[in-house]
Amino acid sequence: MKMNDEELSTVLNNQTGSQIKLLHVAMIGSTNQYAKQLTQKEPLVKPCLIWADQQTAGVGKRARSFYSPTGGLYLSLIIPALSIEPRKVGLFTTSLAMAIVSAIKQTFHLIVDVKWVNDIYFHGRKVAGILVERGAKQSVIIGVGINLYEASYPQEIKRTAGNLLTAAPTNADRERFLIALVSSLYHSCFTYTNSKFITNYKRHLTLMNHQIQIQIGRSLVTGRVTDINQLGQLIILDDATRKQRIIRAGEVTKVYS
């Protein structure tokens, strides 16, 4: 039986021990853009969840378009006045990736992979992405897009995008997943400084011991991944210097072997 939004909100608040305001819409341009506007309009005291069945202007990293049809789950969780130490940003984002991994396993009993920093892969195809942005008044916006099941994808992403499921989920499964996901993300916001999850993160990391190319600003760096440190940062053996290098932020653009 499908829950209404009020019932969903009650379950979410019981799971998180918080009072999360739920805004559920059938269609929206971008949940993150709406979340930003919301933080500018009014001072938020309590967390807020914007959940859409479809996005018409979904945005991913580097302002790239994120295909968001009705077969997915799209949300933005606003956490008001959340302070994140600059040196622990990597720890925060890797913890969010593990929150998604955990919710997927809990709901669908599936094991997925992680591509540093926080892209989620299943059978070699991307099924989920995270975009973390700052809202007004020191709020943090966690945007998540997950491909649950879509019969076909546009030509330009056909080779890289994939489905988490082999058929469209029931309403009950979608709601169970939403509750597990938001609960997991919410708790990660307040427990990420405990880096114990990094050990599990490494188990799911697809890049370990692989040769990669990574974009850092306008520069391209190549090297072999050797580890993830306790701050969630990537450690590589740099091809140019033949020395170990810590990558605090960047985007892996190629995986060679």
Backbone torsions as a table, in degrees:
resi	resn	phi	psi	omega
1	MET	NA	132.7	-178.3
2	LYS	-75.7	132.5	176.9
3	MET	-82.5	148.0	171.3
4	ASN	-83.6	172.2	-174.6
5	ASP	-63.4	-33.2	179.5
6	GLU	-66.5	-41.5	177.8
7	GLU	-66.4	-41.4	177.0
8	LEU	-59.6	-44.3	-179.8
9	SER	-60.7	-41.1	179.5
10	THR	-63.3	-45.7	179.7
11	VAL	-63.7	-44.1	178.9
12	LEU	-58.0	-45.7	-178.2
13	ASN	-67.4	-34.7	175.5
14	ASN	-66.7	-39.2	-178.6
15	GLN	-69.2	-38.3	-174.4
16	THR	-95.1	-17.3	-175.8
17	GLY	71.2	21.2	-179.0
18	SER	-123.9	-173.6	175.6
19	GLN	-125.2	82.9	-176.7
20	ILE	-86.9	124.8	176.6
21	LYS	-79.2	126.8	-178.0
22	LEU	-104.9	125.7	173.9
23	LEU	-120.0	109.2	-176.7
24	HIS	-110.4	124.7	179.4
25	VAL	-128.0	151.1	178.7
26	ALA	-72.1	-40.0	-177.0
27	MET	-145.8	142.5	-179.9
28	ILE	-151.1	159.2	174.5
29	GLY	-65.4	-64.2	178.8
30	SER	-148.9	128.1	179.5
31	THR	-64.2	-37.2	179.6
32	ASN	-67.2	-40.5	178.6
33	GLN	-63.8	-42.0	178.2
34	TYR	-64.1	-39.8	179.2
35	ALA	-61.8	-42.1	178.0
36	LYS	-60.2	-45.4	179.6
37	GLN	-61.6	-38.0	-179.3
38	LEU	-64.3	-41.8	-179.1
39	THR	-69.3	-24.2	179.0
40	GLN	-81.4	-28.9	-175.9
41	LYS	-77.5	-40.2	-174.0
42	GLU	-145.3	145.7	177.5
43	PRO	-72.9	116.6	-179.2
44	LEU	-85.7	129.0	178.6
45	VAL	-99.1	-32.5	-178.5
46	LYS	-115.0	157.4	178.3
47	PRO	-61.0	155.3	-179.9
48	CYS	-137.8	137.1	178.8
49	LEU	-116.4	122.1	173.7
50	ILE	-105.4	120.0	-175.4
51	TRP	-124.4	125.9	-178.6
52	ALA	-123.4	144.2	175.8
53	ASP	-78.0	-22.4	-178.9
54	GLN	-156.8	143.1	173.5
55	GLN	-115.9	138.5	178.2
56	THR	-98.7	-13.7	179.7
57	ALA	-142.7	48.5	179.9
58	GLY	-61.1	142.8	-176.4
59	VAL	-125.3	135.7	176.3
60	GLY	-110.7	-157.6	179.6
61	LYS	-63.0	150.3	179.0
62	ARG	54.4	32.5	177.5
63	ALA	61.3	22.3	178.1
64	ARG	-75.8	150.5	178.1
65	SER	-66.9	139.7	177.4
66	PHE	-119.0	110.6	-178.0
67	TYR	-62.4	121.9	-170.4
68	SER	-134.6	66.8	-180.0
69	PRO	-76.7	-177.3	-176.3
70	THR	-69.1	-9.2	-179.2
71	GLY	-83.0	6.0	-176.6
72	GLY	-119.6	-173.2	177.3
73	LEU	-127.0	123.3	-173.8
74	TYR	-130.3	126.1	-177.1
75	LEU	-151.6	158.3	171.5
76	SER	-133.1	126.0	178.9
77	LEU	-106.6	119.9	178.9
78	ILE	-97.6	122.7	174.7
79	ILE	-110.1	113.1	-176.9
80	PRO	-73.1	145.2	173.0
81	ALA	47.2	50.4	178.4
82	LEU	-99.2	120.6	-179.4
83	SER	-94.6	126.6	177.6
84	ILE	-123.0	120.0	177.7
85	GLU	-61.6	134.3	-179.8
86	PRO	-51.5	-38.6	-178.4
87	ARG	-73.3	-11.8	-178.2
88	LYS	-109.9	13.6	178.7
89	VAL	-60.8	-41.9	178.6
90	GLY	-62.2	-35.9	178.5
91	LEU	-68.1	-39.2	178.8
92	PHE	-63.1	-48.9	-176.0
93	THR	-69.9	-36.5	177.1
94	THR	-68.0	-32.3	178.4
95	SER	-67.1	-33.4	178.4
96	LEU	-68.2	-37.7	176.2
97	ALA	-59.7	-43.8	-179.7
98	MET	-69.6	-26.2	175.3
99	ALA	-64.4	-40.8	178.3
100	ILE	-68.5	-44.2	177.8
101	VAL	-55.3	-45.1	-178.8
102	SER	-64.9	-44.1	-178.9
103	ALA	-66.2	-37.3	177.9
104	ILE	-65.0	-44.0	179.5
105	LYS	-65.5	-42.7	-178.3
106	GLN	-63.6	-40.3	-174.4
107	THR	-88.5	-46.3	-172.3
108	PHE	-110.6	-1.7	179.7
109	HIS	56.7	40.0	178.5
110	LEU	-115.1	145.1	177.0
111	ILE	-103.8	120.1	-178.8
112	VAL	-112.9	168.2	-179.8
113	ASP	-108.5	162.4	178.2
114	VAL	-123.1	134.1	170.9
115	LYS	-105.8	122.6	-176.9
116	TRP	-52.3	130.8	10.3
117	VAL	-90.3	-47.4	-170.4
118	ASN	-145.5	31.6	171.6
119	ASP	-86.8	140.8	-177.6
120	ILE	-107.1	129.8	-177.4
121	TYR	-121.1	148.8	176.4
122	PHE	-140.1	122.2	-175.8
123	HIS	53.2	40.8	174.8
124	GLY	79.8	4.7	-179.9
125	ARG	-122.5	145.9	-178.4
126	LYS	-73.5	127.0	179.5
127	VAL	-117.9	-11.1	-179.9
128	ALA	-157.8	150.0	176.8
129	GLY	-140.0	156.9	-179.8
130	ILE	-126.2	136.6	174.5
131	LEU	-128.6	112.7	179.5
132	VAL	-101.5	128.6	-179.5
133	GLU	-136.8	156.6	174.5
134	ARG	-87.0	131.0	172.2
135	GLY	-95.9	-173.9	177.5
136	ALA	-70.3	158.7	174.8
137	LYS	56.2	41.8	174.9
138	GLN	63.0	20.0	175.7
139	SER	-78.3	155.4	176.5
140	VAL	-115.8	133.3	179.8
141	ILE	-112.2	121.5	179.2
142	ILE	-107.8	106.6	179.3
143	GLY	-97.1	133.0	-178.9
144	VAL	-133.3	132.2	173.9
145	GLY	-125.8	127.7	-176.5
146	ILE	-129.4	127.6	176.0
147	ASN	-83.6	101.5	177.7
148	LEU	-79.2	-63.7	175.0
149	TYR	-156.0	125.2	175.1
150	GLU	-136.9	129.5	-174.8
151	ALA	-60.1	-36.5	178.9
152	SER	-152.2	155.2	-179.8
153	TYR	-118.8	155.3	177.5
154	PRO	-57.8	152.5	-175.8
155	GLN	-53.2	-39.2	-173.9
156	GLU	-69.1	-18.6	178.6
157	ILE	-121.9	8.7	-175.1
158	LYS	-58.3	-35.4	-176.5
159	ARG	-83.1	-16.2	-174.8
160	THR	-112.3	-31.1	-178.2
161	ALA	-87.3	147.1	179.4
162	GLY	-143.9	175.5	178.3
163	ASN	-102.9	145.0	173.3
164	LEU	-76.6	-35.1	-175.7
165	LEU	-114.8	162.0	-179.8
166	THR	-93.0	-6.0	176.7
167	ALA	-154.9	161.1	179.9
168	ALA	-60.7	135.2	-179.7
169	PRO	-72.2	156.3	173.2
170	THR	-71.8	163.8	176.5
171	ASN	-58.8	-38.8	-179.5
172	ALA	-63.8	-42.8	179.4
173	ASP	-67.1	-40.5	178.5
174	ARG	-60.8	-43.4	-179.3
175	GLU	-68.8	-40.8	177.5
176	ARG	-60.8	-40.9	179.8
177	PHE	-67.3	-43.6	178.4
178	LEU	-56.8	-46.4	-179.3
179	ILE	-63.6	-45.6	-180.0
180	ALA	-64.0	-41.4	-177.6
181	LEU	-66.2	-51.3	-177.8
182	VAL	-64.7	-39.7	178.0
183	SER	-61.0	-43.9	-178.9
184	SER	-66.6	-43.9	177.7
185	LEU	-62.9	-44.0	-178.1
186	TYR	-61.2	-47.9	-178.7
187	HIS	-65.1	-33.6	178.5
188	SER	-62.2	-31.5	-179.5
189	CYS	-62.4	-22.9	-175.3
190	PHE	-116.4	0.0	-179.8
191	THR	-124.6	-0.7	-172.3
192	TYR	-63.5	-25.0	-179.0
193	THR	-67.1	-18.1	172.4
194	ASN	-84.2	101.6	-169.4
195	SER	-81.2	18.3	-179.9
196	LYS	-60.1	-28.0	-177.7
197	PHE	-68.4	-16.2	-177.8
198	ILE	-59.6	-35.9	178.0
199	THR	-59.1	-44.0	178.7
200	ASN	-70.2	-36.8	178.0
201	TYR	-57.4	-43.7	-179.3
202	LYS	-61.3	-35.2	179.5
203	ARG	-63.9	-31.1	-177.6
204	HIS	-93.7	-8.4	-175.5
205	LEU	-72.7	126.7	-177.7
206	THR	-81.2	-15.9	-169.8
207	LEU	-91.7	-10.4	-173.4
208	MET	-55.5	127.6	179.9
209	ASN	67.6	14.8	177.8
210	HIS	-100.3	150.8	173.5
211	GLN	-81.4	129.0	-175.8
212	ILE	-133.9	162.9	167.2
213	GLN	-117.0	132.4	-177.7
214	ILE	-129.3	136.8	178.3
215	GLN	-95.4	123.0	178.4
216	ILE	-121.1	102.9	-172.7
217	GLY	65.2	-120.4	177.8
218	ARG	-100.0	0.3	-177.4
219	SER	-96.8	149.8	173.8
220	LEU	-112.9	130.4	-179.3
221	VAL	-123.6	139.2	175.5
222	THR	-120.0	150.9	179.5
223	GLY	175.9	177.7	179.4
224	ARG	-104.8	130.5	-179.5
225	VAL	-71.3	127.4	-179.2
226	THR	-113.8	-24.0	-176.6
227	ASP	-172.3	172.1	167.6
228	ILE	-121.6	129.3	-178.7
229	ASN	-86.1	-177.9	-175.1
230	GLN	-74.6	1.3	173.4
231	LEU	-108.4	10.6	178.5
232	GLY	76.4	15.7	-178.4
233	GLN	-92.8	148.3	-177.7
234	LEU	-82.3	135.3	176.3
235	ILE	-114.1	125.2	-179.9
236	ILE	-126.4	159.3	167.9
237	LEU	-94.2	105.5	-173.0
238	ASP	-67.6	126.6	179.9
239	ASP	-62.5	-36.2	-175.0
240	ALA	-72.6	-40.3	-175.1
241	THR	-103.2	-15.2	-173.8
242	ARG	58.8	27.2	178.6
243	LYS	-122.4	158.7	178.1
244	GLN	-67.9	139.3	-179.5
245	ARG	-136.6	136.4	177.7
246	ILE	-95.2	124.9	178.3
247	ILE	-103.4	112.0	-177.2
248	ARG	-85.5	-31.0	179.5
249	ALA	-156.2	149.7	-179.5
250	GLY	158.5	-179.8	179.4
251	GLU	-129.9	124.3	176.6
252	VAL	-72.7	116.7	-175.1
253	THR	-103.2	-20.8	177.5
254	LYS	-145.8	144.0	172.2
255	VAL	-122.7	118.5	-172.9
256	TYR	-90.5	-43.4	-176.6
257	SER	-161.2	NA	NA
